[in-house]
């Protein structure tokens, strides 16, 4: 479904995905108590994974950075928004690397594996991000490691959601885009 990443269509879809990612976080945001940070359940990670699969590495990553990073900057998470953006880059590289390893074959099996890979990667990156956040707040390293581990429930829920919802949304969106393209 990829087109030239500099085409007007690709640029418009990148902006549209960025807006949808932002709105996906803003509309459904369920805070979860944590020892580090202020995590919450949302669909931003799922939508970012779909953007990467649909638009490719560069444009999907840009949509995720703008959507997730923009949300953080505008909603009280500006000090750690750079960590969110870095997480998007890492997840985008993992998804794109796996997709390339599958020769860009978007079978149900491959997309499910990619979605699970995105979720697992997000758990790892969120754990590392929480450690950095705790250290930024002046926490001792050993305490940061433990507190970050106990702050993972929201991330695990988001990752399970990503693993389940990404394939569903990807194939739904693929059908819509193919129907629009045929016109």
C-alpha angles and dihedrals in degrees: 000000000000121000131184103308091223096049119114090246092054092047092049092048090049091054091044092051091048090054093045091050091050092047091045089060097039096050099045113034120147112182118222121199112246141170092232127039127340105282123183140180114256143143097243094104092049092049091047091053090050090049091052092049093046102039102028131241102306102040095036090050091048091051090051094046092049095042101041096030092044090051091052093048093049099041109050101280098094095122091061100030090105088063091053090050091049089051090054090053092051094046090047091052092049094047092045093046092051092044090052090049087055089052088245090290105155099201116153090254093052095046091049089051090048091050092050089047090052091050094048091046090051091053090053095045093045091052090052091045091052090052091053091047091051091048090049087055091054100259120153113254098246091048090047090055093052096040091049091052091053090048094063102091095094090047092050090051091047090048093051088048089050092050092051103035101039096070092044094050094040095055092042091051092044090058092049094048092047090051092049092047092053091058 
